[in-house]
Amino acid sequence: MAPPPAVPEADHQDDDDGIPEETGVDLRVAVRRLKARNTAPGPDGLPGKAWVLASEALGPRLEGLLSACLERGQFPLRWKTGKLVLIRKPGRPADSPSAYRPVVLLDEVGKLFERVIANRLAEHLAGTGPDLAEHQFGFRKRRSTVDAIMRVRALTTGDAVARGGGCFGGVSRHRQRLQLHALELH
């Protein structure tokens, strides 16, 4: 596959939507998230805790590296390479393929870069737009799966009460119909 054509320098300079450099704020947020996790290292052998400890000394160099990646629009191939590990599921026979769960371990520096990109995308969508729909819960700050479940539960309960069906809507009426139908069959 041929590489994409190079963008002429003049066209690149006239672009008002330049990508801002990594200032360290996004990186510090990403590193702070690493502190709370105790994950196995990827192919480079460096666990997240090592990046947390080294971030003070390596921070400026890492910021420069991430800024260069953002500017060029490149995600290094090495950071996409993972190490496959099979984790045995409890209570399954060892000779069965279904007894193992495959997990791919990635380098933590790649995960840091992914978090920087994800944070920037979320900020852009919320600030500049186009903003995500009100019912979008994934990839939004301060929204979780629990929030989505609570929204569905509130809608379901509200709809059920509006139709006079109690907590579970028309389920009780359907159950009564099924019971009557069963009686008719006997």
MIVO-390763 format. One line per 8 residues: number of its first residue (from 1); for each residue x, y, z of N, C-alpha, C. Coordinates in Angstrom, 1 decimal. Example, Ala and Ser with C-alpha at 12.3 -4.5 7.8 and 13.67 -1.06 7.14 Angstrom:
! residues 2
1	13.2/-5.7/7.8/12.3/-4.5/7.8/13.2/-3.3/7.8 ~ 12.8/-2.2/7.1/13.7/-1.1/7.1/12.9/0.0/7.9 .
***
This chain:
! residues 186
1	0.9/-1.2/0.0/0.0/0.0/0.0/0.9/1.2/0.0 ~ 0.6/2.1/-0.9/1.5/3.3/-1.0/1.2/4.3/0.1 ~ 2.2/5.1/0.5/1.9/6.1/1.6/1.1/7.2/1.0 ~ 0.4/7.9/1.9/-0.5/9.0/1.4/0.4/10.1/0.9 ~ -0.1/10.9/-0.1/0.7/12.0/-0.6/1.0/13.0/0.4 ~ 2.2/13.6/0.3/2.6/14.6/1.3/1.7/15.9/1.1 ~ 1.4/16.5/2.2/0.6/17.8/2.1/1.6/18.9/1.9 ~ 1.3/19.7/0.8/2.2/20.9/0.6/2.4/21.8/1.8 .
9	3.6/22.3/2.0/3.8/23.1/3.2/2.9/24.3/3.3 ~ 2.7/24.9/2.2/1.9/26.1/2.2/0.4/25.8/2.6 ~ -0.1/24.7/2.2/-1.5/24.3/2.6/-1.5/24.1/4.1 ~ -0.5/23.4/4.6/-0.4/23.1/6.0/-0.4/24.4/6.9 ~ 0.4/25.4/6.4/0.6/26.6/7.2/-0.7/27.4/7.3 ~ -1.5/27.4/6.2/-2.7/28.2/6.2/-3.9/27.6/7.0 ~ -3.7/26.4/7.5/-4.7/25.7/8.2/-4.9/26.3/9.6 ~ -6.1/26.9/9.9/-6.4/27.5/11.2/-6.7/26.5/12.2 .
17	-7.0/25.3/11.9/-7.3/24.3/12.8/-6.1/23.5/13.3 ~ -5.0/24.2/13.5/-3.8/23.5/13.9/-4.0/22.8/15.3 ~ -3.3/21.7/15.4/-3.4/20.9/16.7/-2.5/21.5/17.7 ~ -3.0/21.9/18.9/-2.1/22.5/19.9/-1.1/21.4/20.4 ~ 0.0/21.9/20.8/1.0/21.1/21.4/0.5/20.5/22.7 ~ 1.1/19.4/23.1/0.9/18.8/24.4/1.5/19.7/25.4 ~ 0.7/20.3/26.3/1.2/21.2/27.3/1.6/20.5/28.6 ~ 1.3/19.3/28.7/1.5/18.6/30.0/0.3/18.4/30.8 .
25	-0.7/19.2/30.6/-1.9/19.0/31.4/-2.6/17.7/31.1 ~ -2.8/17.4/29.8/-3.5/16.2/29.4/-2.6/15.0/29.9 ~ -1.3/15.1/29.7/-0.4/14.0/30.1/-0.5/13.8/31.6 ~ -0.5/14.9/32.4/-0.6/14.7/33.9/-1.9/14.0/34.3 ~ -3.0/14.4/33.6/-4.3/13.7/33.9/-4.2/12.2/33.6 ~ -3.6/11.9/32.4/-3.4/10.5/32.0/-2.5/9.7/33.0 ~ -1.4/10.3/33.4/-0.5/9.7/34.3/-1.2/9.5/35.7 ~ -2.0/10.4/36.1/-2.8/10.3/37.4/-3.7/9.1/37.3 .
33	-4.3/8.9/36.2/-5.2/7.7/36.0/-4.4/6.4/36.1 ~ -3.1/6.4/35.7/-2.2/5.2/35.8/-1.9/4.9/37.3 ~ -1.9/5.9/38.1/-1.5/5.7/39.5/-2.5/4.7/40.2 ~ -3.8/4.8/39.8/-4.8/4.0/40.5/-4.9/2.6/39.9 ~ -4.1/2.3/38.9/-4.2/1.0/38.2/-3.0/0.2/38.5 ~ -3.2/-1.1/38.6/-2.0/-2.0/38.7/-2.1/-3.0/37.6 ~ -1.6/-2.6/36.4/-1.8/-3.5/35.3/-0.5/-4.1/34.9 ~ -0.6/-5.2/34.2/0.6/-6.0/33.7/1.3/-5.2/32.6 .
41	2.6/-5.2/32.4/3.3/-4.4/31.4/3.0/-5.1/30.0 ~ 3.2/-4.2/29.0/3.0/-4.7/27.6/4.4/-5.2/27.1 ~ 4.6/-5.2/25.8/5.8/-5.8/25.2/7.1/-5.1/25.6 ~ 7.0/-3.8/26.0/8.2/-3.0/26.4/8.6/-3.4/27.8 ~ 7.8/-4.1/28.6/8.1/-4.5/29.9/8.0/-3.5/31.0 ~ 7.5/-2.3/30.6/7.4/-1.2/31.6/6.0/-1.1/32.2 ~ 5.8/-1.4/33.4/4.5/-1.3/34.0/4.1/0.2/34.2 ~ 2.8/0.4/34.4/2.3/1.8/34.5/2.9/2.5/35.7 .
49	3.2/1.8/36.8/3.8/2.4/38.0/5.2/3.0/37.6 ~ 5.9/2.4/36.7/7.2/3.0/36.3/7.0/4.3/35.6 ~ 6.0/4.4/34.8/5.7/5.7/34.1/5.3/6.8/35.1 ~ 4.5/6.3/36.1/4.1/7.3/37.2/5.4/7.8/37.9 ~ 6.3/6.9/38.2/7.5/7.3/39.0/8.4/8.2/38.1 ~ 8.5/7.9/36.8/9.4/8.5/35.9/8.8/9.8/35.2 ~ 7.5/10.0/35.4/6.9/11.1/34.7/7.4/12.5/35.1 ~ 7.9/12.6/36.3/8.5/13.9/36.7/9.8/14.2/35.9 .
57	10.6/13.2/35.8/11.9/13.4/35.1/11.7/13.4/33.6 ~ 10.8/12.5/33.1/10.7/12.3/31.6/9.5/13.2/31.1 ~ 8.8/13.8/31.9/7.6/14.6/31.5/7.8/15.5/30.3 ~ 8.8/16.4/30.3/9.1/17.3/29.2/9.4/16.5/27.9 ~ 10.2/15.5/28.0/10.5/14.7/26.8/9.3/14.0/26.2 ~ 8.5/13.4/27.1/7.3/12.7/26.7/6.3/13.7/26.1 ~ 6.2/14.9/26.7/5.3/15.9/26.1/5.8/16.2/24.7 ~ 7.1/16.4/24.4/7.6/16.6/23.1/7.3/15.5/22.1 .
65	7.4/14.3/22.6/7.1/13.1/21.8/5.6/13.1/21.4 ~ 4.8/13.3/22.4/3.3/13.2/22.1/2.9/14.4/21.2 ~ 3.5/15.6/21.4/3.2/16.7/20.5/3.6/16.4/19.1 ~ 4.8/15.8/18.9/5.2/15.4/17.5/4.2/14.4/16.9 ~ 3.8/13.5/17.7/2.8/12.5/17.2/1.5/13.2/16.8 ~ 1.0/14.1/17.6/-0.2/14.8/17.3/0.0/15.7/16.1 ~ 1.1/16.4/16.0/1.3/17.3/14.8/1.4/16.5/13.5 ~ 2.0/15.3/13.6/2.1/14.5/12.3/0.9/13.6/12.1 .
73	0.0/13.5/13.1/-1.1/12.7/13.0/-0.7/11.2/12.9 ~ 0.3/10.8/13.7/0.8/9.5/13.7/0.7/8.8/15.1 ~ 0.3/7.6/15.1/0.3/6.8/16.3/1.3/5.7/16.1 ~ 2.4/5.7/16.8/3.5/4.8/16.5/3.1/3.3/16.4 ~ 3.5/2.6/15.4/3.1/1.2/15.2/3.5/0.4/16.4 ~ 4.6/0.7/17.0/5.1/-0.1/18.2/4.1/0.0/19.3 ~ 3.4/1.1/19.5/2.5/1.3/20.6/1.2/0.5/20.3 ~ 1.0/0.1/19.1/-0.2/-0.7/18.7/0.1/-2.2/18.8 .
81	1.3/-2.6/19.0/1.7/-4.0/19.1/1.5/-4.5/20.5 ~ 0.8/-5.6/20.6/0.5/-6.2/21.9/1.1/-7.5/22.2 ~ 1.0/-7.9/23.4/1.4/-9.3/23.8/0.2/-10.0/24.2 ~ -0.1/-11.2/23.6/-1.2/-12.0/23.9/-0.9/-12.9/25.1 ~ -1.8/-12.8/26.1/-1.7/-13.7/27.3/-3.0/-14.4/27.4 ~ -3.0/-15.6/27.8/-4.2/-16.4/28.0/-4.4/-16.6/29.5 ~ -5.5/-16.2/30.0/-5.8/-16.3/31.4/-6.9/-17.4/31.6 ~ -6.5/-18.3/32.5/-7.4/-19.5/32.7/-8.7/-19.1/33.5 .
89	-9.8/-19.5/33.0/-11.1/-19.2/33.7/-11.2/-20.3/34.8 ~ -11.7/-19.9/36.0/-11.8/-20.9/37.0/-12.9/-21.9/36.7 ~ -12.7/-23.2/37.2/-13.7/-24.2/37.1/-13.8/-24.8/35.7 ~ -12.9/-24.5/34.8/-13.0/-25.1/33.4/-11.8/-26.1/33.3 ~ -12.0/-27.1/32.5/-10.9/-28.1/32.2/-9.7/-27.4/31.5 ~ -8.5/-27.7/31.9/-7.3/-27.0/31.3/-7.1/-27.4/29.8 ~ -7.6/-28.5/29.4/-7.4/-28.9/28.0/-8.5/-28.3/27.0 ~ -9.4/-27.5/27.5/-10.5/-27.0/26.7/-10.1/-25.5/26.3 .
97	-10.2/-25.2/25.0/-9.9/-23.9/24.6/-10.8/-22.8/25.2 ~ -12.1/-23.2/25.6/-13.0/-22.2/26.2/-12.6/-21.9/27.7 ~ -11.6/-22.6/28.2/-11.1/-22.4/29.5/-10.2/-21.2/29.7 ~ -9.9/-20.5/28.6/-9.0/-19.4/28.6/-9.6/-18.2/28.0 ~ -9.3/-17.1/28.6/-9.7/-15.8/28.1/-8.5/-15.1/27.5 ~ -8.5/-14.7/26.3/-7.3/-14.0/25.7/-7.3/-12.5/26.1 ~ -6.2/-12.0/26.5/-6.0/-10.6/26.9/-4.8/-10.1/26.1 ~ -4.9/-9.0/25.5/-3.7/-8.4/24.8/-3.2/-7.2/25.7 .
105	-1.9/-7.4/26.1/-1.3/-6.3/26.9/-0.6/-5.3/25.9 ~ -0.9/-4.1/26.1/-0.3/-3.0/25.3/0.7/-2.2/26.2 ~ 1.6/-1.5/25.5/2.6/-0.6/26.2/1.8/0.5/26.8 ~ 2.2/0.9/28.1/1.5/1.9/28.8/1.6/3.3/28.2 ~ 2.7/3.6/27.5/2.9/4.9/26.8/1.9/5.0/25.7 ~ 1.5/4.0/25.0/0.5/4.1/24.0/-0.9/4.4/24.7 ~ -1.1/3.8/25.8/-2.4/4.0/26.6/-2.4/5.5/27.0 ~ -1.3/6.0/27.4/-1.2/7.4/27.8/-1.6/8.3/26.6 .
113	-1.0/8.0/25.5/-1.3/8.8/24.3/-2.8/8.7/23.9 ~ -3.4/7.5/24.0/-4.8/7.3/23.7/-5.7/8.1/24.7 ~ -5.3/8.2/25.9/-6.0/9.0/26.9/-6.0/10.5/26.6 ~ -4.8/10.9/26.1/-4.6/12.3/25.7/-5.6/12.6/24.5 ~ -5.6/11.8/23.5/-6.4/11.9/22.4/-7.9/11.9/22.7 ~ -8.3/10.9/23.5/-9.7/10.8/24.0/-10.1/12.0/24.7 ~ -9.3/12.5/25.6/-9.6/13.7/26.4/-9.8/14.9/25.5 ~ -8.9/15.1/24.5/-9.1/16.2/23.5/-10.3/16.1/22.7 .
121	-10.6/14.9/22.2/-11.9/14.7/21.5/-13.1/15.0/22.3 ~ -13.1/14.6/23.5/-14.3/14.8/24.4/-14.4/16.3/24.6 ~ -13.3/17.0/24.9/-13.4/18.5/25.1/-13.8/19.2/23.8 ~ -13.3/18.8/22.7/-13.7/19.4/21.4/-15.2/19.2/21.2 ~ -15.7/18.0/21.3/-17.1/17.8/21.1/-18.0/18.6/22.0 ~ -17.6/18.7/23.3/-18.4/19.4/24.3/-18.3/20.9/24.1 ~ -17.1/21.4/23.7/-16.9/22.8/23.6/-17.2/23.4/22.3 ~ -16.6/22.9/21.2/-16.6/23.4/19.9/-17.8/22.7/19.1 .
129	-17.9/21.5/19.3/-19.0/20.7/18.7/-18.5/20.1/17.4 ~ -19.4/19.4/16.7/-20.8/19.3/17.1/-20.9/18.4/18.3 ~ -21.7/18.9/19.3/-21.9/18.2/20.5/-22.6/16.9/20.3 ~ -22.4/16.0/21.2/-23.1/14.7/21.1/-24.5/14.8/21.6 ~ -25.4/13.9/21.1/-26.8/14.0/21.5/-26.9/13.9/23.0 ~ -28.0/14.4/23.5/-28.3/14.4/24.9/-28.4/12.9/25.5 ~ -28.8/12.0/24.6/-28.9/10.6/25.1/-27.7/9.8/24.9 ~ -26.6/10.5/24.5/-25.3/9.8/24.3/-24.6/9.7/25.7 .
137	-24.2/8.5/26.1/-23.6/8.4/27.4/-22.1/7.9/27.3 ~ -21.8/7.2/26.2/-20.4/6.8/26.0/-19.6/7.9/25.6 ~ -18.3/8.0/26.0/-17.3/9.0/25.6/-17.7/10.4/26.0 ~ -18.4/10.5/27.1/-18.8/11.8/27.7/-18.3/11.9/29.1 ~ -17.8/13.0/29.5/-17.4/13.2/30.8/-18.6/13.2/31.8 ~ -18.4/12.7/33.0/-19.3/12.7/34.0/-20.6/12.0/33.6 ~ -20.5/11.0/32.7/-21.6/10.1/32.3/-21.1/8.7/32.3 ~ -21.9/7.8/32.8/-21.5/6.4/32.9/-22.6/5.5/32.4 .
145	-22.3/4.2/32.4/-23.3/3.2/32.1/-24.4/3.2/33.2 ~ -24.0/3.5/34.4/-25.0/3.5/35.5/-26.0/4.7/35.2 ~ -25.5/5.8/34.7/-26.4/6.9/34.4/-27.4/6.5/33.3 ~ -26.9/5.8/32.3/-27.7/5.3/31.2/-28.8/4.4/31.7 ~ -28.4/3.5/32.5/-29.4/2.5/33.1/-30.4/3.2/33.9 ~ -30.0/4.2/34.7/-31.0/5.0/35.5/-31.9/5.7/34.6 ~ -31.5/6.3/33.5/-32.3/7.0/32.6/-33.4/6.0/32.0 ~ -32.9/4.9/31.6/-33.9/3.9/31.0/-34.9/3.4/32.0 .
153	-34.4/3.2/33.2/-35.3/2.8/34.3/-36.3/3.8/34.6 ~ -35.9/5.1/34.7/-36.9/6.2/34.9/-37.9/6.3/33.8 ~ -37.4/6.1/32.5/-38.3/6.2/31.4/-39.3/5.1/31.4 ~ -38.8/3.9/31.7/-39.7/2.7/31.8/-40.7/2.8/32.9 ~ -40.3/3.2/34.1/-41.2/3.4/35.2/-42.2/4.4/34.9 ~ -41.8/5.6/34.4/-42.7/6.7/34.1/-43.7/6.3/33.1 ~ -43.2/5.6/32.0/-44.1/5.1/31.0/-45.2/4.1/31.5 ~ -44.7/3.3/32.4/-45.6/2.2/33.0/-46.7/2.9/33.9 .
161	-46.3/3.9/34.7/-47.2/4.5/35.5/-48.2/5.3/34.7 ~ -47.8/5.9/33.6/-48.6/6.7/32.7/-49.7/5.8/32.1 ~ -49.3/4.5/31.8/-50.3/3.6/31.2/-51.1/2.9/32.3 ~ -50.8/3.1/33.6/-51.6/2.5/34.6/-51.2/1.1/34.9 ~ -50.0/0.7/34.6/-49.6/-0.7/34.7/-48.7/-1.0/35.9 ~ -48.6/-0.1/36.8/-47.7/-0.3/38.0/-46.3/-0.2/37.6 ~ -45.4/-0.8/38.4/-44.0/-0.7/38.3/-43.5/-1.3/37.0 ~ -44.1/-2.3/36.5/-43.6/-3.0/35.3/-44.5/-2.8/34.1 .
169	-45.2/-1.7/34.0/-46.0/-1.4/32.9/-47.1/-2.5/32.6 ~ -47.2/-2.9/31.4/-48.2/-3.8/30.9/-47.8/-5.3/31.2 ~ -46.8/-5.5/31.9/-46.3/-6.9/32.1/-47.4/-7.7/32.9 ~ -48.0/-7.1/33.9/-49.0/-7.8/34.7/-50.2/-8.2/33.8 ~ -50.6/-7.2/32.9/-51.8/-7.6/32.0/-51.4/-8.7/31.1 ~ -50.2/-8.7/30.5/-49.7/-9.7/29.7/-49.6/-11.1/30.4 ~ -49.2/-11.0/31.6/-49.1/-12.3/32.4/-50.5/-12.8/32.6 ~ -51.5/-11.9/32.9/-52.9/-12.4/33.1/-53.4/-13.0/31.8 .
177	-53.1/-12.4/30.7/-53.6/-13.0/29.4/-53.0/-14.4/29.2 ~ -51.7/-14.5/29.5/-51.0/-15.8/29.3/-51.6/-16.9/30.3 ~ -52.0/-16.5/31.5/-52.6/-17.4/32.4/-53.9/-17.8/32.0 ~ -54.7/-16.9/31.5/-56.1/-17.2/30.9/-55.9/-18.2/29.7 ~ -55.0/-17.9/28.9/-54.8/-18.7/27.7/-54.4/-20.1/28.1 ~ -53.5/-20.2/29.1/-53.1/-21.5/29.6/-54.3/-22.3/30.2 ~ -55.2/-21.6/30.9/-56.4/-22.2/31.5/-57.3/-22.8/30.4 ~ -57.4/-22.0/29.3/-58.3/-22.4/28.2/-57.7/-23.6/27.5 .
185	-56.4/-23.8/27.5/-55.8/-25.0/26.9/-56.1/-26.3/27.7 ~ -56.3/-26.2/29.0/-56.5/-27.3/29.8/-57.9/-27.7/29.9 .
***
